[in-house]
Amino acid sequence: MTTATGNTEKKLIIAEKPSLGRAIMSSLPEKFEKNEEYYSSEHYYVVPLHGHILELKDFEDYKVNEGRGMWNVKNLPFFPEQYEYRISKGNQKIYNCIRRLLKEPQVTEVIHCGDADREGQIIVDLVLEKIGNSKPVTRPFIKSTTKAGLQQAFAERRPNEEYRNINAEGKTREYVDFDFGKNLSRFASRKAGVRTGLNVGRVIGAIVTAIYDRDMEIENFVPREFFKVESDGEVKLTSKREFSKEEAAAAQDYADRLNEADAVVTGVKKAKQTKKPPKLFSQTDLQGAANKRYGFSPKRTLKAAQALYEKGLITYPRTNTNFMAQGDRPMVGAILKKMGDDFEMKPVFDDSKVDGHSAITPTGEAGSSEKYRKLGADEQKVYMMVLNRFKAVFCKEPCTVLKTTVTIDARDPKSGESIEEFKVSGEVPLTPGWKKYEHVNEQVNQLPDLKEGELVEHDFQPVASQTKPPAHYTVTTLGKWMQNPFRRSEEDEIDYAKMLSGMEIGTEATRAAIIDKAIAKSYIDLTKNTYTIQPNGRFLVETCRALGIDMSSVKTAEMGRDTKAVSRGEKTCEEVLGEVREEIRRIIRGEGQPGDADAGPISGPKQSRYTCPRCGQPLQETFQKLECPGGDYSLWKSVAKKMLDEKTIETLLAGKTTPLLRGFKSKTGRSFGARLVPAEDGSVSFEFDKAPEKVSLGNCPKCGKPVYENKKGFGCSGWKPGGKGCDFVIWKYDRATKKKTTAEEAKNLLANRT
């Protein structure tokens, strides 16, 4: 078609990110040319964004606040009458480009290609609103970036107006986070006596509080000591009876009584059982599995999954469900057909448990091994996890075991009276089924072949034991808690009705970044698989509680539920903001907290048990450092993101160099070890172990310079980066000859010049 001016009509495609723009162009039967900020073809313009190119203005940027100190508690709270956005740094050219293209008369339609979620919805909507677009906008809801997936999404695109409730939900969430976070972060920072640094975010606060509460529970846990009575004979038997620490003699008497008894097999039941396969991955489950298997952080897993999605190899990764929508049956059927006869359809399709995005699956586009080899190492690992989980779920052969349950009765040999009955079970694998694809680390108890009436050897003894504190949060358990914080235990099934109604902490799209932010601010720490609270996090939680700021999971989930209700038309943005703003006003007025809200800081420096090494006065302590009242000495309690323990602090105060300490982190996040050397004013410097002095193995036969051992070989010291200098080397492993060379052999070769 042509316009009234005779030009060919064009559609303006706005993609959320460059990779999506490239995928869209490759799915269209057109030749595109690159311009400065966009691509053009006969019928299309494509402008790729870089995520959010607009951001909410800060308090000081609103005209009404000119000349007002917005870190002054008396000027809080501030709620904009109209939320204002500014173009984020580096995005002015892209914004101008879209505005210019929208003015062109041949552009008759805008195709909104934000990611298929509320964040993707408002990323593009906000740009169009700020420009004042009046042209028709359509929205393809993209679930897969394969050529077929994109073509289907474009063919089925709907008027963008149909997604106005998702737009309203996205904006409501952004406005709530702005009002809550900006006002209360400033309020808490001033009341705590720090200029900045306290991040009172709705979601980050709930996460830090949960880890704080769990760690306090562990820290304050008082174990209860008791005795259990066990036999470690041919079959392990454990009595149901427990004895307190004071009942040690009674435990021994009971063990003696069981040892005098006959342990008779009174029943043997054998039954074939089918083991259920694991569920398809949600993003939370994928992050937990990748952490357990490879030690990946949530952010690292999400980054790899996002890259795979953008390359068209897996479906949209930011999903919170383990199920698939009914509309995905044809896609799954096509993949199963490609995979062969070992797979079949399974009952994983349930629209009531899917909110826009189905579970993560492969798209069937991996194709050749060459495509797989071009993936990054993290991408390969995550892709194989998704692929193998898909195969496990749709595996035709069942995973079966033969389960044996044996009943053993400990009977008094004289009276025949039963003292205690024991039940033990074990299993033997029959058919591997889905376990061919999904390896599961599980301990299988294999029982000896026992018969009814047979006597079992036993030797019962009292075993001292004690109750255990709850476990620290891990990547898996914290992820499950955020999905559904009201489950009774971390093993319970997810309540999809609650989760899909918004009763969760954060979203699959935002959690990894928020956790990363909490780690960067030293509120929490993630070491291997375990989260722990840090002193900064303790200070944040305790300060907020003193100020009456509710960062609990209950409050956060309630706000999430109210925000989600906007997408269903059950609440308006104004109603949700009204409730949140009243809560913020209540906190700043000082209701529910000790003291006057206009009073000074709630927590100034406190006197510590340490004394100043320079003047002998007691040091004043804040959550960040120890400081002399005279101002001549201050010692930070954390160095390079490592919190210093009491022993290290005492060593530094004594003016001594510490032993080698590990766990410091560089600005790039790399861990390193060093000794801390104190200075007179309390500052510290790092002292690193010197590398052992290199010993020459001989002289280079090419240039005569010394030859030293390195990681992969024995090389000439005349070598320089970039292939310059002498290139002589004896490799430790020669691939051609498959021969290994030791340092002694290299030394002999150099001496003999062979």
N, C-alpha and C positions, 0 to 999 in steps of 0.2 A: 504493500500500500504506500501511497505518497500523500504528503500533506498538501495544504492549499497553496503552499509556496513552490510545490513541485519536488521537494526533497523527499527521499525515502524515510519512512517512519523508523524511529529507533526506540529501543527499550534501554533504560539505564539500570544496570544491575549493580547494587551495592552489596559487596561481600564483606563479612565480618573480619576476614584476615586474608593475606596474600595467597596462602596455600589453597584456601577455599576458592578464591578467584581463579587460580590456575586450573583447579579441578573442573570448575564450571565451564571455562573456555574450552577445555579438552572434550567436554561432553556435547558441545554445540557444533553443528556442521558449518562453521564459518572460519575464515582466516582472520586472525587478530594482529593488529600492529600495536607496538608499544609506544605510548606517548609519555610525557613526563610523570604524570600522576595517575594515568588511566590507560586502558586498552580500548581499541575501537575496531569494529568490523562493519560489514554492510548494514546489519540490523541491530547491532548492540554497542553500548558503551559498558565497560566493566571498570568499576572503581573499587579497589581493595582497601579496606580500613586496616588499622592495626589495633583491633579491639576498641576500647573506649577512647574516642577522640574528644569527648566532652567530659568535663568534671564539674561537680558542684563547687561554687565559689565558697571560700572560707568566710568566717564571720566578718573579718576586717574589710572584705571586698564589697560589702553591701553599703550603699550610699548612706543609709540611715545610721550606720555605725561610725561614720567619719568622726575622728577626734575622740572616740570612746575607747577606753581600755577594756578590750573584750576578754582579758585574763583577770579582770577584777570581778570578784564574786558578786558585787553589788549590781553589775551590769548583766548578770545571768538570771534566768535563761533568755536566750535569744531564739525566736522562731520566725523564719522568713514568712512574710505574707505571700510572697511568690518566690519559689525556689529558682535561683538563677544559675546558669551554667556558663562556663568559659571553655575556650578551646585549649586543650592540654598541650604541653610543650612539644614542638616538633610536628604538629598536625594542622597548622594553619593552611598550608598549601593544599592538602587533601580536602579540607573544608571548602576552600575557595573554588577548587575544581568541581566539586559536586554542585555548588551554588551556580557556577557558570554553565554547567551542562544542563541543569534544570531549566535554565532560561531559554535554551535552544528550542525553537518551535517544533523540530522534527522528533523531539523526545515526547512520546505520547503515553509512556507507562514507566513506572519505577518498580523494579523487582527487588523486594526486600529479602536479602539472603543473610540475615543474622542467624546464629546458631539456634536450633529449635528448642529454646527455653526462654524464660522470662528475661534473663540478662541479655541474650542475643536479640530479643524483641526490642528492648529499649535502646540498645546501642545504636541501631539504625533509626528507630523512631525519633530519638532525641535530635539527631542531626537534621532530619526532615522537618521537625517542628521548629527548630531554631532558625532554619532557612526560611520557613514559611511556605513550604511546598503546597501546591494546589492541584498537582497532577495525580491521576489514579495510581494507587500503590497496591501491588499484589504480593502475596507471601507464599513461597514454596516451603513447606515444613520438611527440612532436609534431615533424614535419619541416617543416610549412607552417602558417602561421596564417591561411590563407584559411578561409572558412566551411566549404567542402567538406573541406579538409584536416583541420580540427579535428574535424568530425563523424566523419570516417573514423577518426581517432586515438582518439576516445572510444569508438566502436563496437568497436574492436579492442584496447581496453586490457586489460592482463594483470595478474595479481597482482604487487604490488611485490616480493614475495619472489623472483621470477624474475630480478630485477636486483641480487641481493645481491652478486654478484661485482663489478659496476660500483661499488657502494657501497664494497666492500672496497678496490678500486683507488683510488677517490677519497680515502678516508681514509688509505691508505698513502702516497699522494703528499703529502698535507697533513702527515702526521706526519714523513715523511722531510725535507721542507722545513723543518719546525719544528726538528727535532733538529739538522740540518746548519747551517741558517742562524743560529739563535739561539746555539748554542754557539760556532760558529767566528767569527761576527761579533764576539762579546764577546772571545773569545780573541785574535783578530788585532788588534782595536782596542787592547787593553791591551798586547800585545807590541809594537805599533807606536808606543806612547806617545801615543795619542789616546784621549780619553774615550769617544767614540762616533764614528760616521761611516764605518766600513768595513763594507760590506754584502757578506758572504761568502755570497751565495745560490747555490744549486746551478745555477740557470739564468742568472741575471744574471752570475755569475762566468764561466761558459763563453762568454757573448756578449762580455763585456769582454775576456776573454783572447784570443778569436779576432781581435778588432779590434786589440788590442795587438800580437799576433804578426804580423799582416799589415803594420801600420804600421812595426814594427821591421825587417821584411824590406825594406820600401821605403826606410826611413831608412838602412839599412846596405848597400843595394844599390850595387855598383860596376859601372857600365856598361862593357861591352866594345865598343870602337870597331872598326868594320870598314867595308869598301867593298863595295857591290853594284854591278853593272853593268846599266844600264837604257837603254832607247830609248823616247823619248816621241813617236814618229812617229804615223802614221795608226792604228797598233795599238800599244798599250803592251806592250813585251817586257821581261821581267826574267830575267836569267841565274840559273841555279841555283847558280852558283859564287859563293863569298864570298872576300874577301881581307882579311887582317888590316890593322891600321893601318900596320904596317911594310911592307906589300906594295903601297903606293900605286902604285909604278912598274909592278908586274906587272899591277895592275888596269887601268891605262891601256893597257898593251901588249895586254891581252886585248880591251879595248874597241876598239882600233884594228884588231885582227884581225877582230873581228865586223863592223866597218864596211866592211872590204875585201871581206867575203863577200857572196854573193847570198842574200837572204832569200826562199826559194821556198815558196809554198803547196803542201804535199804532200798535204793531205787536208782535206775539208770534210764534216762530218757534221751533218745536221739531223734533229732528233727532237722530236716533240710530247710534252710532259711535263705531268703533272698535279701541281699544288702542293697539299700537304696543308693543310687548315685548321688554325688553332690549336686547342688543347684548351679544354674548358670550364674555368671558373675554380675554383680552390681559393681559400681566403682569402689565402694567401701570394701567389699569382699575381695576384689582384685588387689587393692592396696594391702590388705592384711595378708593375703597369700604371697604376694611379691616380697613383702617384708620378711615373712617367715622363711621363704625359700632363698632369697637373694640378699636380704638385708636392705632392701630399697625403702627410702622414706616415702610417705604418701605423695609428696610433691614430685618425686622422681618417677614414681609409677604413673601418675597422671600425665606427666610430660611425655612419657613413652607412648601411653595409650592415645593421647591427643594426636601425636605424630602419625600413629598407625591409622587413626580415623581419617586424617587429612590425606593420607596416601591411598585411601579407599580400601584398606585391608580389614578393618573391623567397623562395627556399627558405632553409633554415637556413644562415647564412653561415660559421660556425666549422668549416669542413670542410677536410680536408687532401688531398683527392683531386680528380682531374680527370675521374673516371668516374662513372657512375650505376649504381645497383642495378637488377637485373632487375625488381623490383617497381615501379619508376618508369615502366615502359613505358606504362601506361595514361594517366598524367598527361601525359607528353611527347606521346603521340599526340593527346590532346585539345587541347593547345596548338598543335601543328602543324596540326591541322584548322582551328582558328580563323585561323591565319596565312595559309592559302591553298596553292595548288598549287606554289609555288616552293620548298617544303620537303619533306623526306622523312626517314624514320628512318635513323639511322646507327649503326654498331657502336661505341657508347660505353658499352654496358652490360656491366659486369664485376664480379660480386660479390666476386671475390678481391682487388679493389683498392678496396673500399669498407668503411670501418669505422664503420657506423652512419649516417653522413651522406653523401649523394651530393654531387656538384659543385654549385656555385651556379647556379641557373637562375631565370628569371622564372616566376611561377605562372600567368600568363595573366589576372591580376586587375587590370592597370593600367587597363583600360577606357577611359574617356573622357579627352580631352586636359585636361579640367577637373581630374581627379584628379592628373594629372601636374603641372599648374601649381601645385597646392597643396603639392607637395613642396618642401623646402628646396633651395637651389642645389647643395649637395654631394650630396644624395640624387638629384637629377635626373641629375647627371653619372654617379654610380655605377650608377644604374638603367639608363641608356642603354648603359653599358659591358657590363653583364650581358646586356641584351636583344640588343645587336648581336653579342656573342660567341655567344649561343645561335643566332641567325640564321645566323651564319657557319658554325657546326659542322653545322647541319642543312640548309644550302643544297643544293638539288637540282643546280643547274648546277655543273659542275666548274670550277675555276680552272686554265686551261691556258695554256701558253707554248710558243713554238717555240724550242727551245734549239739553238744552233749552236756546234759545236766545230771550231776551225781549227787544223791542225798546220802550223807554219812551220819550215823547216829552213834554218839558216845554213850555207851550203856554201862551201868554198874555190873561187874561180872558176877556178883552174888545174887542181887535181887532182879537183875535184868531191867531195872528202871532206867529210863532215858535221862541223862544228865543235860545234854544239849545236842541239838540237831544242827548239822552244817550242810550248806548247799554250795557246791562249786561247779563252775561251768568252763568249758573250753570249746574250741571249734577247729575244724580242719577245712581248708579251702577245697572246693569242688571245681567250680568254673570261674575263671578270672573276671569275665565280663568287662565292665567299665574300668576295672583296675588295670587293664592293659594300657590305658591312656592316662589315667590319673593316679599317680603313685600316692598311697596313703601310709604315713608312718603310724602304725598301730601295733601294740603288743598283743599277740595272740597267745592265749593260754592253751597249750595242748595237754590234755590229761592222759595219764596212762590208761590202758585198756582194763577197766575195772568191771567186775561182775557182781551181781547181787549176792549177798551173803559173805563176800570176801572181807577179810580184816585189813585195815589200812594201818601201816606203821605210823606212829606219831610220837612227838616229844614236845609237849607244851611247856613254855617258859613265860614268865612275866616279862614284858618288854616296856621299858620306860618310854613315854611319849608325851607330847604336849600339843595343845591346840595351836593352830597356825593363824597368823594375821591374814587379812585379805591380801590378794596379790596386787602389785602395782598395775596401773593401766598399761596395756600394750597397744601396738598399732591396731591389732584386731579388736580387742575389747573396747578401746576408746571409740573406734569406728562404729561398732555395733551400738554402743551407748548413745552416740550422737544420732544415729538413725532412729532410735526409739528409747529415750531416756527413762521411760516408765515401766520397762520390763522388770519383772521381779528378779531375774538373774540373767547373766550374759549368755546363757545357753538357751534361753527361751526363744521361741519363734518370733519373728518380727510381726508386730501388729500393723498390717498394711493400712487398715482403716484409719489409725491414728497418724501413721507416717504420711499418708497421702493427703491428710487434712492439714498438714503443716506442723504437726506436733513432733518436730525434730529439731536438732541443734545445727543450725547452718544448712547448707545444701551441698550436694555432691560437687557442684561447680566451685564452691568457695572454701570448703573445709581445709583442703591441703594448704592453700595460701595463708589462711588464718593461723593454722598450727605453725607454719613456717615463721610467721610474724611473731608468734608467742615465743618461739625458740630464739629468734633474733633479738628480742627484747630481754632475754634471760629470765622470762617468767617461768618457763618450763625447760626441761632438757629431754632430748631423745637420744639415748645411748643403746645402740643395737635395736632391741625390740621394746625397750621400756621407757615410759615417760615418768619423770619425777619433777616435783615442784622445786623451784629455785628461790633464794631469798627475795629477789625482786617480785616473784609471784606471790610469796607469802605477804609481802608488804602491800601489794595491790589488793589482795583479798581482804586482809585485815583492815586496811584503810576504808575500803568500800563498805564493809560491814559496820564499822564505827560511824560512818556517815549515813547509814540507812539505805545504801544503794543495793538493791536486790539483783544480784547477778546469778541467781540460782537457775538450775535447768528448768524448774517449773515456770518461772517468770519468762525466761527466754522462749520456751516452747509455746507458752500462751500467746506471746507476741507473734511468733511464727504462725500459729493457728489463725490469729486474727488477720494477718497479712494474706494468708492463703485464701481466707474467706472472700477477699476482694476479687480474686480470679473467678470465683463462682457467682459473683454478683450478690453475695449475702451481706456484704458490708461495703461501705465506701471508703476511699482513701481518707477523707476528712474525718470520718468516725474513728478510724484506727488512730490517726494522728492526734485527735482530741484526747483519747484515753492515755496515750503515751506522754503527751505534753503535760497532762495533769499529774502524772506520776513524777515527771521531772520537776515540776513546780513544787510538789510535796517534799521531794528530797532537798531541794535548794532552800526551801523555807525552813528546813531543819526539823520537820515532823518525824518522829520515830528515831531521833538521834540525840545523843547527849549534847548539851551546850547550845550556844547560839550560832546560827548559820553565818552571821556576820562577824563572829569572833575570829581570832587568829587561827594559825595552824593547829590541827588536832594532835600532831605528833612531831614535835621538834626533837632535837638531839637529846639522848638520854645518857646518863653517866654509865660508863662500862666498867668492867672489872680490871681493865688494862690501864697501865700508867704510861705517860709520855716518856720515851727514852731520853729526851733532851732536858726536860724540866721536872719530871717526876709527878706532875699533876695527873689526876684521873682523866683519861681520854673520853671525849663525848662520842656517842655512837648513833649513827643513823642507819637506815637500811642499806646504804651504799658504802659508808666508810667510817673509819675511826679518826677523830680529829682533836688536836690539842686546843683548849680554850684560848691559848695565847696566839694561835694561828701559825706557829712555826713548824708544825708537824701534822701530816695527814697520811693515812694508809688506806688505800682502796681495798675493799673486801673481796673484789673480784678482779682478776687480771686476765686479759685475752679470753673473756667469756668463761673462765674457770673460777668457781667460788673457792676461796681459801678456807681451809679448815682451821680449827683452833691451834693445832700443833704448828702449822705453817705460819700463822699470825704471830705466835709466841716466838718462833725462830727469827722472824723479820724484826720484831720489836727488840730482840736481844742484839740486833745488828749483825746477825750471822747469815751466811748463804744457805739456802735450803738444799736438801737432797734433790736429786733429779725428780721432777714432777711431770706427770703426763696429763693430757686432757686439755691443754691450751688449744685455742682455735685462732687461725689467722683470719684476716679480713675476707679471704676467699672461702673460708669454712674448713680449711685443711687442719687436721689435728697435728700437734707436735709436742715434744717434750723438751724441758729446759730446767735449769736451776734459776732461782730468783735471787738477785743480789740487791740488798737494801742500800739506799743512800741516806744521808743524815736527815733529809726533810721528809722521809717516808716513801719517796718514789722508789720504784724498783726497775731493774734492768734484767735482761735475759743473759744467761751464760750457757752456751751450748757445748756439748762434748766435741772435742776436736776429732776429726776423722783420723784414723791410724795412718801413720806415714807410709807412703807407698815404697815398696822395695822393688828395685829394678831386677828383672829376670835376665837381662843381658842387653846387648846393643842391637839396634835395628840393622839388618843386613843391607838395607837400601840406603839409609842416610846416616847411620851410626848413632842416632839418639837412643836414650833408654826406652825399653819396652816394659809396660806395666800391665798387670792383670786388671780387667774390668768385668762387668757383669756377663758379657757374652763371649769375650775372647781375651787375647793378649795382644794389645795394640801399641803401635809406636806413639811416643809422646809428641812427635812432630805433626800428628794429625790435627786438623782444625775443622770446625763446623762448616758445612756447605761443601764438603769434599775437597777442601784446600789442604795443602801440606802433604805430608807423607801418608800413603794409604796402606802401609804394611800392617797386616793382622794375621794372627793364627786363631781361627775360631775354636771355641771349646767343643762345638759339635759341628762336624762337617756333614751337611745334608747329602752331598754327592756320594761320599764314601761311607756315610753313617758311622764315622769314627769319632770317639770322644778323646779329647786331649786334656791332660792334667797340667797343672802349673809346673810340676817337676819335668814332665815330658817337653813342655815348651822351653824350659830353661836349657835342657840338653840339646834341643834342636838349634837354639840360638848359639850355644857354645860350639856345636859342631858345624854350624852354618849349613845344615842339611835341609 
